[in-house]
């Protein structure tokens, strides 16, 4: 008897054999040996630091320096006139990097033994990132942010007060976790694995954020507890502790303005507000922040001339006879940043999270207000001035601290602290803007052609994508915080 096999049966049998073979080897075939499934914290940390610090450095150039009148624009002056629209760079970069911050923390927590130093560094970076976000925008996604893997696709916006409570708690947790006896930290392009410096940063940031919310609640006991116990809660003790990313002369760790066109860089000039103040004080930081005008150098009579903020395009470009008669930003922030990395040309152009000078001014204000005891307010203040000068390789000139506008006295203490802190904040991200909003020092005025009804903006607009993708949450935030415009103060500023 003959046996017949239908074509359909033959095809089905062949398919089952192939399917069986594929199923047996499915995991092996679909695993790329060149792509790791698990990434260790040391591989994630460099890009987290680099990307977030670069984002704030870029934002300092584009908005931070301008809104606090360190620099001004002579072309394409919308930013200087407060025609900002959306400023999404900080939002996009910070939330993107928070995913890897969480991955660092989770990988460190899953390690055997637990990698407590990496956990702490993740908490510090997370706290700093969220501080920038909330100080720029106000209420933002926090407790449910970057938790898409947990099916939290529409994160709520947390109130800024709650965000600050979380930031301060996590910085305290980081301080308790950090210990040189724990695992060695690699991939650290900020402190080169120096755990003691991370610990100082955690506590110095706590003092910054406690001062930031000090108009809304009594923070004296918390600040005093940190200052009074340097063994348990150390803080910066000198410029060597600065959290300032040192850029190199080659990608990927080069200065963010490296790829800028000369013409784009030269649109930004010394602000008349800062320039006049430094000239009045005969302040040797002026040649660091700016260059003499081209015309004055050609005439062998170097002079520094700033341009007023908030002029329209025609008036800005024509001011004082034109661009050759207005000071450019200091060479170290652009030209010298491309050479061989040395202390001489790269100490200034750094990506700053926080430095020793700022801490001293915070402590000076806290002491003046009676929030802390120990060193006098004047002692902290004058040390802050010295620290700022020293950062640029300068010494405080004889008589500088005794002249009007600088000399410390009971009647003007907060003003001189705020003003010197403002000067020291040059090119420090958005921190000068955040701090000016809180203190009101110095007394800045909008430029004559501003487009914000003679008001300096106090926050960023929420990204339009949020209204498309997370409408319910952002609408709830606006209902609580206030209108989504540049003039709605955030919680700590009310």
C-alpha positions in Angstrom: 0.0 0.0 0.0 1.4 3.3 -1.0 1.6 6.2 1.5 0.9 9.7 0.3 2.0 12.9 2.1 0.1 16.1 1.2 2.2 19.2 0.5 0.3 21.0 3.3 1.5 18.4 5.8 5.1 18.6 4.7 5.0 22.4 5.1 3.4 22.2 8.5 6.0 19.6 9.7 8.9 21.8 8.4 7.5 24.8 10.2 7.2 22.9 13.4 10.8 21.8 13.2 12.0 25.4 12.5 9.9 26.7 15.3 11.2 24.2 17.7 14.8 25.0 16.8 14.1 28.8 17.0 12.4 28.4 20.4 15.3 26.4 21.8 17.8 29.1 20.7 15.6 32.1 21.1 17.4 33.7 24.0 20.8 33.1 22.5 19.9 34.4 19.1 18.2 37.5 20.3 20.9 38.5 22.8 23.4 41.0 21.4 26.8 40.1 23.0 28.1 43.6 22.4 25.3 45.3 24.4 25.3 44.8 28.2 22.0 44.0 29.9 23.3 45.3 33.2 25.2 48.6 33.5 27.2 49.3 36.6 27.1 52.7 38.4 30.7 53.6 37.3 29.6 53.5 33.6 26.5 55.6 34.1 28.0 58.3 36.4 30.2 60.2 34.0 27.4 61.0 31.6 25.0 61.9 34.4 27.5 64.5 35.7 28.6 65.7 32.3 25.1 66.1 30.8 23.5 67.9 33.7 26.4 70.2 34.5 26.7 71.1 30.8 23.0 71.8 30.7 23.2 74.4 33.5 26.4 75.8 32.0 24.6 76.3 28.7 21.6 77.8 30.4 23.9 80.2 32.3 25.2 81.5 28.9 21.7 81.7 27.3 19.6 83.1 30.2 21.3 83.0 33.6 24.0 85.6 33.0 21.5 87.8 31.1 18.6 87.9 33.5 20.8 88.9 36.4 22.6 91.4 34.2 26.1 89.9 34.2 26.0 90.0 30.4 23.8 91.6 27.8 23.1 90.9 24.1 23.8 93.2 21.2 22.1 91.0 18.5 19.1 88.8 18.6 18.1 90.3 21.8 14.9 88.5 22.6 16.3 86.8 25.7 17.4 90.2 27.0 14.0 91.7 26.5 12.3 88.7 28.3 10.7 87.3 25.1 11.6 83.9 26.3 8.8 81.6 25.2 9.6 78.0 26.3 13.0 77.1 27.8 12.9 73.4 27.6 16.6 72.5 27.7 16.8 72.2 31.4 13.5 70.2 31.6 14.5 67.7 28.9 18.0 67.1 30.0 17.3 66.9 33.7 14.4 64.5 33.4 16.3 62.4 30.9 19.3 62.0 33.2 17.2 61.3 36.2 16.5 57.9 34.6 20.1 57.0 34.9 20.4 58.5 38.4 17.7 56.0 39.4 19.5 53.3 37.6 22.7 54.1 39.5 20.8 53.9 42.8 19.0 50.7 41.9 22.2 49.0 40.7 24.1 50.1 43.8 21.2 48.8 46.0 21.2 45.4 44.3 25.0 44.9 44.6 26.5 42.6 47.1 27.5 44.2 49.3 25.3 47.2 48.8 27.3 50.1 47.3 26.5 52.8 49.7 28.7 55.5 48.2 27.1 55.2 44.8 23.7 55.3 46.5 24.7 58.5 48.2 26.1 60.1 45.0 22.8 59.2 43.2 20.8 60.9 46.0 23.0 64.0 45.8 22.7 64.3 42.0 19.0 63.6 42.2 18.6 66.4 44.8 20.6 68.9 42.9 18.8 68.1 39.6 15.3 68.5 41.2 16.4 71.7 42.9 17.2 73.2 39.5 14.0 72.0 38.0 11.7 73.3 40.8 13.6 76.6 41.2 13.2 77.2 37.4 9.6 76.0 37.0 8.0 75.7 40.4 5.8 72.7 41.0 7.1 69.8 38.9 6.8 66.0 38.8 8.9 64.6 41.7 7.5 61.6 43.6 6.1 59.9 40.5 8.8 61.2 38.0 10.7 58.9 35.7 8.7 55.9 36.9 7.3 54.7 33.5 8.5 51.1 34.2 6.1 51.1 37.1 3.3 52.2 34.7 3.2 55.7 36.1 2.9 57.4 32.7 1.2 60.6 33.9 3.2 61.8 36.9 1.6 64.2 39.2 3.2 67.6 39.9 4.4 67.8 43.5 4.2 71.1 45.4 7.5 72.8 45.8 7.4 72.7 49.5 7.1 68.9 49.4 9.9 68.7 46.8 12.2 70.7 49.1 11.3 68.4 52.0 12.3 65.4 49.9 15.6 67.1 48.7 16.7 68.0 52.2 15.9 64.5 53.5 17.8 62.8 50.7 20.8 65.0 51.2 20.8 64.0 54.8 20.5 60.4 53.9 23.5 60.8 51.5 25.6 62.3 54.3 24.9 59.3 56.5 25.7 56.8 53.7 29.0 58.2 52.5 32.1 56.7 54.0 35.6 56.2 52.6 35.5 52.7 54.1 32.7 51.7 51.6 33.4 50.8 48.0 35.8 52.7 45.8 34.0 55.2 43.5 35.0 55.1 39.8 33.6 57.1 36.9 33.6 60.3 39.0 34.6 63.1 36.7 33.7 65.7 39.4 35.6 64.7 42.4 37.7 61.8 41.1 36.2 59.4 43.6 36.9 61.5 46.7 34.0 60.5 49.0 34.9 63.2 51.5 34.2 65.9 49.0 30.9 64.4 48.0 30.0 64.4 51.7 30.9 68.1 52.0 28.9 68.8 48.9 25.8 67.1 50.4 25.9 69.3 53.5 26.8 72.5 51.7 23.8 72.0 49.4 21.6 71.4 52.5 22.7 74.9 53.7 21.9 76.4 50.3 18.5 74.9 50.2 17.6 75.7 53.8 18.5 79.3 53.1 16.4 79.3 50.0 13.3 78.4 51.9 14.2 80.5 54.9 11.5 83.1 54.1 8.8 80.4 54.4 9.9 78.5 57.5 12.3 78.7 60.4 15.4 76.9 59.4 17.8 78.1 62.1 17.9 74.9 64.1 18.6 72.8 61.0 21.4 75.1 59.8 22.9 75.3 63.2 23.0 71.5 63.6 25.0 71.2 60.3 27.4 74.0 61.1 28.0 72.9 64.7 29.2 69.4 63.9 31.8 69.4 61.2 32.8 65.8 62.0 29.4 64.4 61.3 28.2 67.0 58.8 31.3 68.5 57.1 31.0 71.3 54.6 33.3 73.0 52.1 36.4 74.4 53.8 38.2 76.0 50.9 38.2 76.3 47.1 39.8 72.8 46.8 36.4 71.5 47.8 34.5 73.3 45.0 31.9 71.2 43.1 33.1 72.6 39.8 33.6 70.3 36.8 36.9 70.9 35.1 36.7 70.8 31.4 39.4 69.3 29.2 40.5 70.3 25.7 38.9 67.4 23.9 35.4 65.8 23.6 33.4 64.7 25.4 34.6 66.7 28.4 35.3 70.0 26.7 33.7 73.3 27.5 30.1 73.5 26.2 30.8 76.6 24.2 33.5 74.8 22.3 31.4 74.4 19.1 30.0 77.9 19.2 30.7 80.2 16.3 32.7 83.3 17.1 29.9 85.5 15.9 27.4 83.7 18.2 29.7 84.1 21.2 30.2 87.8 20.5 26.5 88.5 20.6 26.9 88.4 24.3 28.8 91.3 25.9 29.5 92.7 29.4 26.4 94.1 31.0 26.6 97.8 32.0 25.1 96.8 35.4 28.0 94.5 36.3 30.7 96.5 34.5 29.9 99.8 36.1 29.8 98.1 39.6 33.2 96.5 39.1 34.7 99.7 37.7 33.4 101.7 40.6 35.0 99.2 43.0 38.2 99.0 41.0 37.6 95.2 41.1 40.4 93.1 39.6 37.8 90.4 38.6 36.7 92.7 35.7 39.4 91.6 33.3 38.5 88.0 34.1 34.8 88.5 33.3 35.4 90.7 30.2 37.9 92.1 27.7 38.7 95.7 27.0 36.9 97.0 23.9 38.6 96.4 20.6 38.7 100.1 19.8 40.3 101.1 23.1 43.0 98.5 22.7 43.8 99.7 19.2 44.2 103.2 20.6 46.5 101.8 23.4 44.1 103.0 26.1 42.3 99.8 27.2 38.8 100.4 28.6 35.9 98.2 29.8 32.5 99.3 28.6 29.3 97.4 29.3 26.0 97.6 27.3 22.7 98.2 29.1 20.4 95.2 29.2 17.0 95.2 27.5 17.8 97.4 24.5 16.1 96.7 21.1 18.2 95.3 18.3 19.1 98.7 16.7 19.9 100.4 20.0 21.9 97.5 21.3 24.1 97.1 18.2 24.7 100.9 18.0 25.4 101.5 21.7 28.5 103.6 22.3 29.4 103.7 18.7 29.0 100.0 17.9 30.4 96.6 18.7 34.0 97.6 18.7 33.3 99.9 21.6 31.6 97.3 23.9 33.5 94.7 25.9 33.3 91.1 25.0 33.1 88.3 27.6 36.4 87.2 29.0 38.6 85.1 26.8 38.9 82.3 29.3 35.2 81.4 28.6 35.8 80.8 25.0 39.2 81.3 23.2 41.5 80.1 26.0 39.2 77.2 26.7 40.4 75.4 23.6 44.1 75.2 24.6 46.1 72.8 26.7 44.3 72.4 30.0 46.3 74.4 32.6 45.4 76.3 35.8 46.0 79.5 33.9 43.4 79.1 31.2 40.8 76.6 32.6 40.4 77.4 36.2 37.7 79.9 35.4 35.7 78.2 32.7 34.3 75.4 34.8 30.8 73.9 35.2 29.8 74.9 38.7 27.4 73.1 40.9 28.4 75.0 44.1 31.6 76.6 45.4 33.1 77.7 48.7 32.5 81.4 48.1 28.8 80.8 47.8 28.8 78.8 51.1 30.5 81.6 52.9 28.0 84.1 51.8 25.2 81.8 52.9 26.7 81.5 56.3 27.3 85.2 56.5 23.6 85.8 55.8 22.6 83.1 58.3 24.8 84.6 61.0 23.5 88.1 60.3 19.9 86.9 60.7 20.7 85.0 63.8 20.0 81.6 62.2 23.5 80.3 63.2 26.1 81.2 65.8 29.9 80.8 65.9 31.9 82.9 63.4 30.7 86.5 62.9 28.7 87.4 59.9 31.4 89.8 58.8 34.0 87.0 59.1 32.0 84.7 56.8 31.3 87.6 54.4 35.0 88.7 54.0 36.0 85.1 53.6 33.5 84.7 50.8 35.0 87.7 49.0 38.5 86.3 49.4 37.3 82.9 48.1 35.8 84.4 45.0 39.0 86.3 44.2 41.2 83.3 45.0 39.1 81.1 42.6 40.3 83.4 39.8 43.9 83.4 41.0 43.6 86.8 42.5 44.2 88.4 45.9 41.8 91.0 47.5 43.5 94.4 47.0 44.5 96.4 50.0 41.5 98.6 51.0 39.0 96.8 48.9 37.0 95.5 51.8 36.9 98.9 53.5 35.5 101.0 50.6 31.9 102.1 50.3 29.7 99.5 48.8 31.9 96.7 50.1 32.5 97.5 53.8 30.4 95.4 56.1 28.2 97.3 58.6 24.9 96.6 60.5 22.9 98.9 58.2 24.0 97.4 54.9 25.0 93.9 55.9 22.5 92.0 53.8 23.0 94.3 50.8 26.8 93.9 50.6 26.5 90.1 51.2 23.9 89.8 48.4 25.9 92.1 46.0 29.2 90.3 46.5 27.4 87.0 46.2 25.9 88.2 42.9 29.3 89.1 41.6 30.8 85.8 42.6 28.0 83.9 40.9 29.2 85.0 37.4 28.6 82.1 35.0 27.3 79.8 37.7 24.2 78.4 35.9 20.9 79.8 37.1 21.9 80.1 40.8 22.4 83.9 40.6 18.8 84.3 39.3 17.4 81.9 41.9 19.2 83.8 44.7 18.4 87.3 43.4 14.7 86.3 43.4 14.9 85.5 47.0 17.0 88.4 48.3 16.4 91.2 45.8 20.1 92.1 45.9 21.4 93.9 43.9 18.5 96.2 42.9 18.2 95.2 39.3 15.9 97.1 36.9 14.4 95.8 33.6 15.9 97.3 30.4 14.1 100.1 28.6 12.8 97.9 25.7 11.7 94.9 27.8 8.6 93.0 26.7 7.4 91.9 30.1 5.7 95.0 31.4 8.8 96.2 33.3 9.1 93.0 35.3 12.1 90.7 35.5 10.9 87.1 35.0 10.7 84.8 38.1 10.2 81.4 36.5 10.1 79.4 33.3 7.0 78.4 31.4 6.0 74.7 31.5 6.9 72.9 28.2 4.0 72.7 25.7 4.5 68.9 25.5 3.3 68.6 29.1 -0.1 70.1 28.0 -0.3 67.4 25.2 1.0 64.4 27.2 0.2 65.1 30.9 -2.6 67.7 30.7 -4.5 66.8 33.8 -1.4 67.0 36.0 0.0 70.2 34.7 -3.4 71.9 34.9 -3.7 70.8 38.5 -0.3 72.4 39.2 -1.3 75.7 37.6 -4.5 75.7 39.6 -2.4 75.5 42.8 0.6 77.5 41.9 -0.9 80.3 39.7 -0.9 81.2 36.0 1.7 79.6 33.8 3.6 82.8 33.0 7.0 84.3 33.7 5.7 86.4 36.6 4.2 83.8 38.9 6.5 83.4 41.8 7.3 79.9 43.1 6.4 78.8 46.6 9.7 80.0 48.3 9.4 83.3 46.6 5.9 84.2 47.7 
